[in-house]
Amino acid sequence: MRTDNQSFWGDSPRDFILLGVSGRPWLELPLFVVLLVSYVLAMLGNITIILVSRLDPQLHSPMYMFLSHLSFLDLCYTSTTVPQMLFNMGSSRKTISYGGCTVQYVIFHWLGCTECIILAAMALDRYVAICKPLRYTFIMRHPFCQQLVVMAWLSGFGNSLVQVVLTVQLPFCGRQVLNNFFCEVPAMIKLSCADTAVNDTTLAVLVAFFVLVPLAFIILSYGFITHAVFRIQSSKGWHKAFGTCSSHLVVVSLFYLPAIYMYLQPPSSYSQEQGKFISLFYSIITPTLNPFIYTLRNKDMKRALRKLARMWRLNKR
């Protein structure tokens, strides 16, 4: 895999050119506005969820602990990619340094794999809450939930480490133009001029494991939840169960559908033109929507937000 041309161990390129929508200059201003507004909303929404979950004692439960980590992941997602995108759209230079590009795809890959496991942990929480309510406090103990979170972050980092070790060795033979908004592993593999069979296989196997195994667990959990819900006699119980799970299902769909398209196909056959807009969707649109999805249908979160707003108004007086 290593050659004498522009690898990590030899001469690496100084920077990469991120095309974005350079071929459609009329799109740059509207997209800049959309990204800026989305970024501000994502920051405000996710920071609010983290603060409310920490400050309200009634939200000190496993579900909101996982939700806080999900919001922190979304903050990191947007902060890893969007500032660079905004800078490039507002500048004639559409470049990112080699080191900055490496850091970007390392962090982005780490966060993505971590989020897969956090979403699976949230599905476990919903399964225990609905199917094993009498054993909920015993099973979902705080130390156990913390172990799940630590496992999510460490396994995501381990996967990212494997990807970066393989990717930084790729030669680019003078190629520096990435048809993307930011640096991603599939785009880097596509850009390389060497045989990328090892990279393609490793990426496919590891991402399949981190995407399909948690997704299968989520589907299985909701299969048991659906079976339990059908046994509930009262309509109030139905609505409560639906309200508890619907937000999580929407977030799972928004996250997994683009990820499956992007990563569960060989990078050699993946369309960069389509891929860059899908990347844009899950790097900024999904993190922006998540806080609204979790607050609009969540009575506890809305109550906590109203309580926090009242406290803020009183302190302001």
N, C-alpha and C positions, 0 to 999 in steps of 0.2 A: 504493500500500500504506500509505503514511503518512497519518494523519488528525490532527486536533487533539486527539484524546482519548487520553491516557495512552500515549504512545509513548515510546521511549527519548529522543527529541529534545525531547519536550514534558514533560507531567506523567506520570511513571511511578507505578504503584501502590507503596505503601510496603512491602507484604508480600502473600504468598499464603497461603491456608489449604490445607493438605494433608489431605484427608479420610482417607486410609489405610483403616482398618476402623472408622471412627467409626459407621457404620451397623450394625455388629455389635460392640457393646462387649464382649461375652463372649469375642471372639477376641483382644482386645488383650493380656491377660496371657499366654496361651500363645504368641502370636506374639512378644511381647517376649522371653520366655525362649528361644524358638527362634532369634531374631535375635542375642541376646546370646551364646549358646553357639556359634552358627555364626560369628559375628564373631571370637570368641576363637580358635576352631579355624582359621579362615582366616588370621588373623595369625600364629599359631604355625606352621602348616604351610608357608605361603609364605616366611616368614622363614627357617625351617629349610632349605628347598630352596635359597634364595639363599646362605646361609652354607655349607652343605655343598658346593655347586657352586664356591664361591670358595676354600674351605679345602683341599679334596682335590685334589691335583695330577692324579690320574687322571681327574677330571671336567672338566679344562680342555680341552674339545672343543666344536665348534660346537653340537652338540645341547644341551649343558648351558648354553651361553651363551644360546641362544634360550630355554631353559626358565627361566633366571634372570630374563630380561626378562618372560616370561609371568607368573612369580610376582610380580614387581614391579608389573605391570599389575593383577593381581588384588588386591594390597595396596591400590593406589590406588582401584580400583573400590569395594571395601568401605569404605574410609576416607572416600570422597567422599559416600556415601549413608547408611550404617548408623548412624553416631553421631547424625545428624539424626533418623532414624527412631526410634531408641531414645529420644531426648529427647522427641519428640512423643508417643510412646506412654505415656511416664511423666508427661506433663503435660496439663493441661486446655487449654493453648494449642497448637494444631496448626499453627503458622505458620512460615514461612521468609521472610526479607527478600527484596526484589526483587533486590538485588545478590547475596545468597547463592544464590538460585534460578538466576540467570544463570551464576554461577561453576560451580554444580553441573552444569547441562546442558552447559556448554562442556567441562568436564573429562571428563564421562561420555562425551560424543560423541567426544572426542579419543581416549580410551582404547579405545573400542570399535573405531574404525577402525584404530588402531595394532595391536590384537590380531588383526584380520583378516589383516594382512600378516605379523605374526610367525608365525601358524599356517601361512601359506603357505610362509614361509622354513623352518619345521620340516619341512614336507612335502618341500621341495627337498632338505634334508639327508638325509632317509630315502631319497629316490629315488637320490641319488648314492651313498649308503652301500651300497645293495643292488644297484642296476643298474650302477654304475660304481665298484666297490670299489677297483680299481687306480689310479684317477684321483682318489680321494676327497681325499687330502691336497693335491693340486694345485688342484682346483676349490674346495673349501671352505676356502680359506686365511683366516687371521684377518682381514686387511684387508677381504676381500670380505664376510665375515660382519658385520663392523662397519658396512660400507656398507649392507648390507641392514637392519640395525637402525636406523641413522640415517634411512634412507629411510622406514622404517615410522613412526617418531615424527614426522618432518617432514610427511609426507603426511597423517597423521592430524590433525596440528595445522592444516594448511591447510584440510582439509575442515571441521573444527570452526569455524575462523575464518569461513568462508563462511556456515555455518549461524547463527552468533551475530549476524553483521552483518544478516542477513535477519530473524532472530527478534526482536531487540531493537527493531526498528522497528514491530512489531505493536501496534496499540491493543487494549485490553481492555475499555474502556467500563464500568468499574466491576466487571467480573467478576474475582473474586479466588479462587474456589474451584477447586482442582485435585483431580480425583478420582484421586489417585495417592499413592504413598508418598514420592516425590521428584520433582524437576523433570526433565522430558525434553522434547526438541524436539517430538515428536508431540502431547504433552499441551498444550504451550504454543500450538501452532498451532490445536488444537481449541478452546482457550479464547478465542481472538481473535474480535473482532466484525467484523473487516474481511475483504475478499476475500483469501484465502490461496492463490490459484492459483499464484503465483510460488513461494511457500514449499513448497507441496505438490510441484510439479514438480521444484524444485531438490533437495529432500530425497530424492525417489524416484530421481532420476538419479544423484546422488552416492552415496547408500547402495547402490543397485544396483551401481554400479561397485566400491565398496569391499567389498561382500559377494559379489556373483556372480563377479567376476573372480578373486579369491583362491580362492573355493570351486571354480570350474572348474579352476583350476591344481592344487588339492589332489586333486580327483577324477581329473584326467589323470595326476598323479604316481602315485597309487595304482593306476591302471589299468596303468601300466608296471611298478609293483612287483609287482602280482598276476601279470602275465605272466612276470616274472622268477622269482617264487617257484614257479610251476608247473613251471619247468624244473629246480628243485632236486631232486635224487634222494633225499637222505637226510632222514629224519624230523627229525633234530636240526637241520638247516638250516631246515626248515619252522618248527619251534618257535621258533628264534632270530629268524627274520624276523617271525613273528607277534607274538612278545613285544616286538620293537622297535617295531612299528607300531600295535599294538592300543591302547595308552594314548593315543597322539596322535589316533587315530580317534574314541575315546570323547569326548575333550575337544573335538574339532572338532564332533561331533554336539551336545554339550551347549551349545556356544556358538552355532552357526549356526542350529539349528532355531528357538529363540526369536527370534533376530535377524531371520530371514526373516519370521516371523509379524508381528513388531512393525513393521518398517520397510519391507517390500516390499508395502505396501498404502497407499492414500491415507489420510493422517491424518484427512480428513473422514469416512471410513467406518469408522474403527477403533474398536473397543469399548474404552472406558476401563476398564470393570469387569473385563474379561478381561485387558486389557493391563497393568493395574497389578500383577496377580499374576504374569504372565509376566516383567515387569520385576523383580519381587522375586526370581524364580528365578535370572535370569542376573546379578543384582547381588550376591547373597550366596550362594545355594546352589552355583552353578557354581564360584566362587572357593574355596569351602570344600572341594568335592570334588576339585578339580584336584590338590592335593598328594598326596592319598591314591591317586588314580588313577595318578600317575606313580611313586609309591614302592612300591605293592603288587606290581606286575609288573616292576619294574626291579631286577635283581640288583646292578648297579653302585651304584645309589642306596642300596639296603638295606645293602650292604657298607660304603659310606661313612658311613652313619648309625651302624652298629655301631662302626666305628672312632672316630667322633667321640664316641660315648657312652663308650667305653673311655678315651679321652683325658681326658674330663671327670671321670670317676670317679677316675682317677689323680691329676689335678691337685687334686681335692677332698681327697684324702688328704694 
